[in-house]
Amino acid sequence: MSACYTAQTMTTDQPRPAHHLPDGHFQNTDNSCEPIRDTLEPDENVPTHRTHLRRLPIIRGNENLWADTSISTATWIGHATYYLKLKNVGILADPIFSLRSSPVQFAGPKRGTPPGRDLDSLPRVDLVLITHDHYDHLDKNSIIKIHKLWKDCVFAVPLKVADILKDWGIPEKQIIERDWWETANVDDIKLTFVPCHHLSRRGILSSSKNSTLWGSWMIEKDSKKIWFAGDLAMGDGTYYKTIAEKFAPVDLSLLPIGSYKPSRYTRVHVSPRQAAQLHQIMQSKQSLAMHWGTFSMVYDRMDDPPKDLAKARKELNIPDSTFYVPMPGEIFKLY
């Protein structure tokens, strides 16, 4: 696979986009909202200890689907990591295969379940998508190992994240760096980096907050559209309505459902009910869940995300099969 794209840089003659700050940092441009109390549980009933994790079942089987280049599949590895096999192309999204979500492996949030598939068990990886620089989405050990296993792999990242990858030894020619609404063609795949309500920070210094961009990826191949939402909050919803205007209906949405309790965390994450609303906004033909049950970061109970999603599906009349919660390692046939 080769990256075929034209670099897009802002000139001094162009007005600065609203999400670009004068100091080189970034900001959300939708209206800020108070925490949304739709988590289906009053804050006073939420546990005061971080999530107690147990090991989820790891699903094996259907590996023959990877060998069939006429079909496409999605496999949840854990947290926000998905392996997409789109016919003859392998894509890893926000890969973290490390034991801990941390700059070091002797401290920090520890996995409750091993990766659903080992990295070197995957057929191949042609393209890696990164949504933002948080340690649970941009993992140094995983990036370095991917590059070691698949030397020609292309990495698509937000603005100002390319320098991080170059420091880790990824060749500049194999990195695509994009601003919101910028596109890139990687062979027969079209990528669009689209906005989302979130933030970035890597390191303990306050100056690192929002110093790199965040967002989500729209993937187009063979007239199919896949939205990898990454990590996001609803905000006032305008980002997603705009994305839907341009891309809906979407064939597949990969949506986060965890890390939303107590309600103050809906400033940076969606609740399962909001994820169900995003499924509807994007007119998603199929959605798959992620970003739950892997790392203990906030105060959801282990089973809260899928249970609250089930309640939201019922409330919003969404068939269970169209917003599915896979287990780690499960190979889901798309089309």
C-alpha positions as CSV (number, residue, x, y, z in Angstrom):
1,M,0.0,0.0,0.0
2,S,1.2,3.5,-0.8
3,A,0.1,6.9,0.4
4,C,-1.0,9.1,-2.5
5,Y,-1.8,12.5,-1.2
6,T,-1.0,16.2,-1.5
7,A,0.2,18.1,1.5
8,Q,-2.1,20.9,2.5
9,T,-0.6,23.7,4.5
10,M,-2.0,27.0,5.6
11,T,-0.5,30.2,4.2
12,T,-0.4,33.6,5.8
13,D,-3.0,34.7,3.3
14,Q,-5.6,32.3,4.6
15,P,-7.7,33.2,7.7
16,R,-6.9,31.0,10.7
17,P,-9.6,28.4,11.2
18,A,-11.7,28.9,14.3
19,H,-10.3,25.8,16.0
20,H,-6.7,27.1,15.7
21,L,-5.5,29.4,18.5
22,P,-2.9,32.1,18.0
23,D,-0.4,30.2,20.2
24,G,-0.6,27.1,18.0
25,H,-2.9,25.2,20.2
26,F,-6.4,24.1,19.4
27,Q,-10.0,24.4,20.8
28,N,-13.5,23.1,20.4
29,T,-15.6,25.5,18.4
30,D,-19.1,24.1,19.1
31,N,-21.0,25.6,22.1
32,S,-19.9,24.2,25.4
33,C,-22.6,22.4,27.4
34,E,-23.2,21.5,31.0
35,P,-22.7,17.8,31.9
36,I,-25.6,15.9,30.3
37,R,-27.5,13.9,32.9
38,D,-28.7,11.2,30.6
39,T,-26.5,8.5,32.1
40,L,-29.6,6.7,33.4
41,E,-28.3,6.9,36.9
42,P,-28.2,9.8,39.4
43,D,-24.6,10.9,40.2
44,E,-25.2,10.2,43.9
45,N,-25.6,6.5,43.1
46,V,-22.4,6.2,41.1
47,P,-19.6,4.4,42.9
48,T,-16.8,6.5,44.3
49,H,-14.1,4.0,43.4
50,R,-12.7,3.5,39.9
51,T,-14.1,0.7,37.8
52,H,-13.3,-2.8,39.1
53,L,-12.3,-4.7,36.0
54,R,-12.7,-8.4,35.3
55,R,-11.5,-10.3,32.3
56,L,-13.9,-10.3,29.4
57,P,-14.3,-13.5,27.3
58,I,-12.0,-13.5,24.3
59,I,-13.6,-14.9,21.1
60,R,-11.8,-17.0,18.6
61,G,-13.0,-18.4,15.3
62,N,-13.9,-17.1,11.8
63,E,-10.3,-16.5,10.9
64,N,-11.2,-17.8,7.4
65,L,-13.0,-14.5,6.9
66,W,-9.7,-12.6,6.9
67,A,-8.5,-14.7,4.0
68,D,-11.5,-13.9,1.8
69,T,-10.7,-10.7,0.0
70,S,-14.3,-10.4,-1.3
71,I,-15.7,-9.5,2.2
72,S,-15.0,-6.9,4.9
73,T,-14.8,-7.5,8.6
74,A,-14.3,-5.6,11.9
75,T,-12.6,-7.0,15.0
76,W,-12.6,-5.4,18.4
77,I,-9.1,-5.7,19.9
78,G,-10.0,-3.9,23.1
79,H,-10.6,-0.3,24.3
80,A,-10.9,1.8,21.1
81,T,-8.7,-0.5,19.0
82,Y,-10.3,-2.0,15.9
83,Y,-8.8,-4.1,13.2
84,L,-10.7,-3.5,9.9
85,K,-10.1,-5.9,7.0
86,L,-11.7,-4.1,4.1
87,K,-11.5,-6.7,1.4
88,N,-7.7,-6.6,0.6
89,V,-6.7,-3.8,3.0
90,G,-5.9,-4.1,6.7
91,I,-6.5,-1.0,9.0
92,L,-5.8,-0.6,12.7
93,A,-7.5,2.2,14.5
94,D,-6.1,3.7,17.7
95,P,-3.9,0.7,18.4
96,I,-2.9,-0.1,21.9
97,F,-1.6,-3.6,22.6
98,S,0.4,-2.6,25.7
99,L,-0.4,-3.8,29.2
100,R,-0.8,-0.3,30.5
101,S,-2.2,3.0,29.1
102,S,0.8,5.0,30.3
103,P,4.1,6.5,29.2
104,V,5.7,3.7,31.3
105,Q,4.8,0.1,31.7
106,F,5.4,-0.2,35.5
107,A,2.6,2.2,36.4
108,G,-0.7,3.6,35.1
109,P,-4.0,2.1,34.1
110,K,-3.7,-1.6,33.6
111,R,-5.7,-3.8,31.1
112,G,-8.4,-5.9,32.6
113,T,-8.4,-8.1,29.5
114,P,-5.5,-8.9,27.1
115,P,-5.8,-7.7,23.5
116,G,-8.5,-9.8,21.7
117,R,-5.9,-10.6,19.0
118,D,-2.2,-10.4,19.3
119,L,-0.7,-7.9,17.0
120,D,1.5,-10.4,15.1
121,S,-1.5,-12.7,14.6
122,L,-3.2,-10.2,12.3
123,P,-3.1,-10.9,8.6
124,R,-1.4,-7.6,7.8
125,V,-1.7,-3.9,8.5
126,D,-1.5,-1.4,5.7
127,L,-2.9,1.7,7.4
128,V,-3.0,3.0,11.0
129,L,-5.5,5.7,12.0
130,I,-4.8,7.8,15.1
131,T,-7.6,10.1,16.5
132,H,-5.6,12.0,19.2
133,D,-2.5,11.9,21.4
134,H,-3.9,10.4,24.7
135,Y,-1.9,7.5,25.9
136,D,-4.9,5.1,25.5
137,H,-5.1,6.0,21.8
138,L,-1.6,6.7,20.8
139,D,0.7,4.0,22.3
140,K,4.4,4.2,21.5
141,N,5.1,0.5,21.9
142,S,2.3,-0.5,19.6
143,I,3.3,2.0,16.9
144,I,6.9,0.9,16.9
145,K,6.0,-2.8,16.7
146,I,3.5,-2.1,13.9
147,H,6.2,-0.4,11.9
148,K,8.6,-3.2,12.6
149,L,6.1,-5.9,11.4
150,W,4.9,-4.0,8.4
151,K,7.6,-1.7,7.1
152,D,5.4,0.0,4.4
153,C,2.4,0.7,6.7
154,V,1.0,4.3,6.4
155,F,0.1,6.3,9.5
156,A,-2.7,8.9,9.4
157,V,-2.7,11.3,12.3
158,P,-4.0,14.7,13.4
159,L,-2.1,18.0,13.1
160,K,1.1,18.1,15.1
161,V,1.1,14.4,15.9
162,A,3.5,13.6,13.0
163,D,6.4,14.9,15.0
164,I,5.7,12.4,17.8
165,L,5.8,9.5,15.3
166,K,8.9,10.8,13.7
167,D,10.6,10.8,17.1
168,W,9.7,7.1,17.4
169,G,11.4,6.3,14.0
170,I,8.4,6.4,11.6
171,P,9.6,7.7,8.3
172,E,8.0,11.1,7.4
173,K,7.0,9.8,3.9
174,Q,4.8,7.2,5.6
175,I,2.9,9.7,7.7
176,I,-0.3,11.6,6.6
177,E,-1.0,14.6,8.9
178,R,-4.4,16.2,8.5
179,D,-6.5,19.1,9.8
180,W,-10.3,18.9,10.2
181,W,-12.0,18.3,6.9
182,E,-8.8,17.6,5.0
183,T,-8.7,14.4,3.0
184,A,-6.1,11.9,1.8
185,N,-6.2,9.1,-0.7
186,V,-4.4,5.9,0.3
187,D,-4.6,3.7,-2.8
188,D,-8.4,3.1,-3.2
189,I,-9.3,4.4,0.2
190,K,-10.4,8.0,0.8
191,L,-9.8,9.4,4.3
192,T,-11.4,12.5,5.7
193,F,-10.4,13.8,9.1
194,V,-13.6,15.2,10.7
195,P,-14.2,17.2,13.9
196,C,-15.3,15.9,17.3
197,H,-15.7,17.4,20.7
198,H,-12.7,16.3,22.8
199,L,-9.2,17.5,23.8
200,S,-5.6,16.4,23.7
201,R,-2.8,16.2,26.2
202,R,0.4,14.2,26.4
203,G,2.6,14.8,29.4
204,I,2.3,16.4,32.8
205,L,3.0,20.0,31.7
206,S,-0.1,22.2,31.2
207,S,1.4,23.5,28.0
208,S,0.8,20.1,26.4
209,K,-2.9,20.5,26.8
210,N,-4.6,20.9,23.3
211,S,-1.2,21.3,21.7
212,T,-2.1,18.7,19.1
213,L,-5.4,18.3,17.3
214,W,-8.0,15.6,17.9
215,G,-10.8,14.3,15.7
216,S,-12.3,11.2,14.0
217,W,-11.9,9.5,10.7
218,M,-14.3,8.9,7.8
219,I,-13.2,6.0,5.7
220,E,-14.6,5.6,2.1
221,K,-13.9,2.5,0.0
222,D,-15.9,0.8,-2.7
223,S,-18.8,3.1,-2.1
224,K,-19.0,2.1,1.6
225,K,-18.5,4.6,4.4
226,I,-17.1,3.8,7.9
227,W,-16.9,6.3,10.7
228,F,-14.3,5.6,13.3
229,A,-15.4,8.0,16.0
230,G,-12.5,7.6,18.3
231,D,-12.9,9.3,21.7
232,L,-15.5,12.1,21.8
233,A,-18.2,14.0,23.7
234,M,-21.5,15.2,22.3
235,G,-20.9,18.9,22.9
236,D,-23.8,20.7,21.3
237,G,-24.1,18.1,18.6
238,T,-23.3,20.5,15.7
239,Y,-20.1,18.7,14.6
240,Y,-21.9,15.4,14.1
241,K,-24.9,17.0,12.3
242,T,-22.5,18.6,9.9
243,I,-20.7,15.3,9.4
244,A,-24.0,13.6,8.8
245,E,-25.0,16.2,6.2
246,K,-21.9,15.3,4.2
247,F,-21.7,11.5,4.7
248,A,-25.0,10.0,6.0
249,P,-26.1,7.3,5.7
250,V,-23.0,5.6,7.0
251,D,-22.5,1.9,6.5
252,L,-20.6,1.3,9.8
253,S,-20.0,3.5,12.9
254,L,-17.5,2.5,15.5
255,L,-18.7,4.3,18.7
256,P,-17.4,4.6,22.2
257,I,-19.8,3.7,25.0
258,G,-17.7,3.9,28.2
259,S,-16.1,6.3,30.7
260,Y,-19.1,8.6,31.3
261,K,-20.0,8.3,35.0
262,P,-20.5,10.5,37.0
263,S,-22.1,12.9,34.6
264,R,-19.2,15.4,34.6
265,Y,-17.4,13.0,32.3
266,T,-19.9,13.7,29.5
267,R,-17.8,16.9,29.0
268,V,-15.3,14.6,27.2
269,H,-17.0,11.3,26.6
270,V,-20.4,10.2,25.3
271,S,-22.8,8.2,27.4
272,P,-24.3,5.0,25.8
273,R,-27.5,6.9,25.2
274,Q,-25.6,9.7,23.4
275,A,-23.7,7.0,21.4
276,A,-27.2,5.6,20.4
277,Q,-28.2,9.1,19.3
278,L,-25.0,9.4,17.2
279,H,-26.0,6.1,15.6
280,Q,-29.2,7.7,14.6
281,I,-27.7,11.1,13.6
282,M,-25.3,9.3,11.2
283,Q,-28.1,7.0,10.0
284,S,-25.7,4.2,10.6
285,K,-26.7,0.9,9.0
286,Q,-24.5,-0.9,11.6
287,S,-22.7,0.3,14.7
288,L,-20.2,-1.5,16.9
289,A,-19.3,-0.5,20.4
290,M,-15.9,0.2,21.9
291,H,-14.0,2.2,24.6
292,W,-15.3,0.2,27.6
293,G,-14.2,-2.7,29.8
294,T,-10.5,-2.5,29.1
295,F,-8.9,0.2,31.3
296,S,-10.2,1.5,34.6
297,M,-10.2,5.3,34.2
298,V,-13.5,6.7,35.6
299,Y,-16.4,5.3,37.7
300,D,-18.7,3.2,35.5
301,R,-19.3,-0.2,36.8
302,M,-17.9,-2.9,34.5
303,D,-21.3,-3.8,33.1
304,D,-22.8,-0.3,33.0
305,P,-21.9,0.6,29.4
306,P,-23.5,-2.4,27.6
307,K,-26.5,-2.3,30.1
308,D,-27.1,1.4,29.6
309,L,-26.7,1.0,25.8
310,A,-29.4,-1.8,25.9
311,K,-31.8,0.6,27.7
312,A,-31.0,3.4,25.2
313,R,-31.6,1.1,22.2
314,K,-35.0,0.1,23.7
315,E,-35.9,3.8,24.4
316,L,-34.9,5.0,21.0
317,N,-36.3,2.0,19.1
318,I,-32.9,0.8,17.8
319,P,-32.8,-2.9,17.0
320,D,-30.2,-4.7,19.1
321,S,-28.5,-6.2,16.1
322,T,-27.8,-2.8,14.5
323,F,-25.8,-1.5,17.5
324,Y,-23.9,-4.5,18.6
325,V,-21.4,-4.9,21.5
326,P,-18.7,-7.4,20.4
327,M,-16.3,-9.2,22.7
328,P,-12.5,-8.9,22.3
329,G,-11.2,-10.9,19.3
330,E,-14.6,-11.4,17.7
331,I,-14.5,-11.1,13.9
332,F,-17.7,-9.4,12.8
333,K,-18.6,-9.7,9.1
334,L,-19.6,-6.4,7.6
335,Y,-20.5,-6.9,4.0
